[in-house]
Amino acid sequence: MCGRYMLATPHERFIARSRLQHAAELVPRYDIAPSESVAAIRENVNQERELALLCWGLVPSTTKDTKNGYHMINARAETLSQRPAFRAAFVHRRCLIPADGFYEWQQTNDSKQPYFIRARDENPLAFVGLWERWQRGQQVIESCTIITTSANESLVPIRHRMPVILPEDTYDLWLDPSSQDPGTLQALLLPYDAKKLVAYSVSKRVNQPKNDDAECLRQLQA
């Protein structure tokens, strides 16, 4: 799964890469956790590309209420077309979730060791996501989920799943609302090239979301 990540890159850097017409202001975040507001790139009703703030944890539009919280933080790539909660969003409401890297925990004999994974060239990554709009009366919630797939060969020793990371030359295909062929979209949901990522162990400080600072990224000495 993908349960924590960080984003400190200024939103201006995404404007050119993603052809954004509108962008929400962002502040650096080093330990982003589920149920928090996260930045997501999507196309709006005016067919303009925007950087919006969505709640991380998908709330299906058909849900009667939100009393059970925002638990759908991840969606498995292999079953998107089969799960009612994700089926419509997979066809009509896709997004990209920018990140500078993400955290995963490796199970050891008696605990879990956190690792930070980022691009080898240190450029921002784009997680593949889905979004939904839930409304009951005047209450409106826009939420999202991050799609995961099998881990690539370098991350398997740490965790068996990883977020789907999209290459920049396929952003347009994923975000285009007119692209609705499930087979074409499914073909994008592959493990990211292992050679383009690096992973290193970090302090267990990241285990607490309140520790939202750059110290979460500090590499442990071997």
Helices and strands as residue ranges (DSSP letters): E 4-7, H 12-18, E 22-23, E 29-32, E 37-43, E 49-56, E 74-76, G 77-79, H 84-92, E 94-99, E 101-107, E 112-119, E 125-136, E 139-150, E 161-163, G 168-170, H 171-175, H 182-186, G 194-196, E 197-201, G 204-207, G 214-217
